[in-house]
């Protein structure tokens, strides 16, 4: 069982690497403007997620502080 667990992990990692290579090939075939636009969209998504996470952390911290 332990060996199955180890080998399944390795298979997943190999699949992830192949997806990354495929994405790199697609990325390089795009024009500069398209790459910039995609990059900007991804940065905006990440920033929204970070802001939401920070907001929830602050709210939880305030709740904990009020309980004391």
ChimeraX commands (.cxc) that place a marker at each C-alpha (Angstrom):
marker #1 position 0.00,0.00,0.00 radius 0.5
marker #1 position 2.78,2.39,0.82 radius 0.5
marker #1 position 4.36,1.77,-2.57 radius 0.5
marker #1 position 1.07,2.47,-4.32 radius 0.5
marker #1 position 0.80,5.77,-2.47 radius 0.5
marker #1 position 4.34,6.78,-3.46 radius 0.5
marker #1 position 3.90,5.82,-7.10 radius 0.5
marker #1 position 0.56,7.62,-7.37 radius 0.5
marker #1 position 2.20,10.80,-6.16 radius 0.5
marker #1 position 4.93,10.52,-8.76 radius 0.5
marker #1 position 2.40,10.00,-11.52 radius 0.5
marker #1 position 0.52,13.13,-10.52 radius 0.5
marker #1 position 3.71,15.15,-10.58 radius 0.5
marker #1 position 4.55,13.91,-14.05 radius 0.5
marker #1 position 1.10,14.91,-15.30 radius 0.5
marker #1 position 1.48,18.39,-13.84 radius 0.5
marker #1 position 4.83,18.84,-15.57 radius 0.5
marker #1 position 3.41,17.90,-18.94 radius 0.5
marker #1 position 0.57,20.40,-18.49 radius 0.5
marker #1 position 3.09,23.11,-17.69 radius 0.5
marker #1 position 5.07,22.37,-20.84 radius 0.5
marker #1 position 1.91,22.52,-22.90 radius 0.5
marker #1 position 1.04,25.88,-21.35 radius 0.5
marker #1 position 4.51,27.23,-22.04 radius 0.5
marker #1 position 4.24,26.26,-25.70 radius 0.5
marker #1 position 0.87,27.98,-25.98 radius 0.5
marker #1 position 2.19,30.99,-24.09 radius 0.5
marker #1 position 5.10,31.45,-26.48 radius 0.5
marker #1 position 2.84,31.26,-29.51 radius 0.5
marker #1 position 0.78,34.25,-28.31 radius 0.5
marker #1 position 1.56,37.81,-29.28 radius 0.5
marker #1 position 3.10,40.20,-26.78 radius 0.5
marker #1 position -0.18,42.06,-26.28 radius 0.5
marker #1 position -2.10,38.83,-25.66 radius 0.5
marker #1 position 0.48,37.69,-23.10 radius 0.5
marker #1 position 0.33,41.03,-21.31 radius 0.5
marker #1 position -3.46,40.92,-21.21 radius 0.5
marker #1 position -3.54,37.37,-19.84 radius 0.5
marker #1 position -0.88,38.23,-17.27 radius 0.5
marker #1 position -2.81,41.30,-16.17 radius 0.5
marker #1 position -6.02,39.28,-15.77 radius 0.5
marker #1 position -4.23,36.64,-13.68 radius 0.5
marker #1 position -2.65,39.28,-11.45 radius 0.5
marker #1 position -6.04,40.89,-10.87 radius 0.5
marker #1 position -7.60,37.53,-9.93 radius 0.5
marker #1 position -4.77,36.80,-7.51 radius 0.5
marker #1 position -5.03,40.24,-5.91 radius 0.5
marker #1 position -8.80,39.84,-5.42 radius 0.5
marker #1 position -8.22,36.50,-3.71 radius 0.5
marker #1 position -5.51,37.97,-1.48 radius 0.5
marker #1 position -7.69,40.91,-0.50 radius 0.5
marker #1 position -10.60,38.62,0.33 radius 0.5
marker #1 position -8.32,36.43,2.44 radius 0.5
marker #1 position -6.91,39.42,4.31 radius 0.5
marker #1 position -10.41,40.74,4.92 radius 0.5
marker #1 position -11.55,37.42,6.38 radius 0.5
marker #1 position -8.42,37.23,8.56 radius 0.5
marker #1 position -9.05,40.72,9.88 radius 0.5
marker #1 position -12.68,39.90,10.64 radius 0.5
marker #1 position -11.70,36.74,12.51 radius 0.5
marker #1 position -9.05,38.65,14.44 radius 0.5
marker #1 position -11.63,41.26,15.47 radius 0.5
marker #1 position -14.01,38.50,16.63 radius 0.5
marker #1 position -11.27,36.90,18.71 radius 0.5
marker #1 position -10.28,40.23,20.18 radius 0.5
marker #1 position -13.91,41.00,21.18 radius 0.5
marker #1 position -14.27,37.64,22.92 radius 0.5
marker #1 position -11.35,38.43,25.23 radius 0.5
marker link #1:1,2 radius 0.2
marker link #1:2,3 radius 0.2
marker link #1:3,4 radius 0.2
marker link #1:4,5 radius 0.2
marker link #1:5,6 radius 0.2
marker link #1:6,7 radius 0.2
marker link #1:7,8 radius 0.2
marker link #1:8,9 radius 0.2
marker link #1:9,10 radius 0.2
marker link #1:10,11 radius 0.2
marker link #1:11,12 radius 0.2
marker link #1:12,13 radius 0.2
marker link #1:13,14 radius 0.2
marker link #1:14,15 radius 0.2
marker link #1:15,16 radius 0.2
marker link #1:16,17 radius 0.2
marker link #1:17,18 radius 0.2
marker link #1:18,19 radius 0.2
marker link #1:19,20 radius 0.2
marker link #1:20,21 radius 0.2
marker link #1:21,22 radius 0.2
marker link #1:22,23 radius 0.2
marker link #1:23,24 radius 0.2
marker link #1:24,25 radius 0.2
marker link #1:25,26 radius 0.2
marker link #1:26,27 radius 0.2
marker link #1:27,28 radius 0.2
marker link #1:28,29 radius 0.2
marker link #1:29,30 radius 0.2
marker link #1:30,31 radius 0.2
marker link #1:31,32 radius 0.2
marker link #1:32,33 radius 0.2
marker link #1:33,34 radius 0.2
marker link #1:34,35 radius 0.2
marker link #1:35,36 radius 0.2
marker link #1:36,37 radius 0.2
marker link #1:37,38 radius 0.2
marker link #1:38,39 radius 0.2
marker link #1:39,40 radius 0.2
marker link #1:40,41 radius 0.2
marker link #1:41,42 radius 0.2
marker link #1:42,43 radius 0.2
marker link #1:43,44 radius 0.2
marker link #1:44,45 radius 0.2
marker link #1:45,46 radius 0.2
marker link #1:46,47 radius 0.2
marker link #1:47,48 radius 0.2
marker link #1:48,49 radius 0.2
marker link #1:49,50 radius 0.2
marker link #1:50,51 radius 0.2
marker link #1:51,52 radius 0.2
marker link #1:52,53 radius 0.2
marker link #1:53,54 radius 0.2
marker link #1:54,55 radius 0.2
marker link #1:55,56 radius 0.2
marker link #1:56,57 radius 0.2
marker link #1:57,58 radius 0.2
marker link #1:58,59 radius 0.2
marker link #1:59,60 radius 0.2
marker link #1:60,61 radius 0.2
marker link #1:61,62 radius 0.2
marker link #1:62,63 radius 0.2
marker link #1:63,64 radius 0.2
marker link #1:64,65 radius 0.2
marker link #1:65,66 radius 0.2
marker link #1:66,67 radius 0.2
marker link #1:67,68 radius 0.2
view
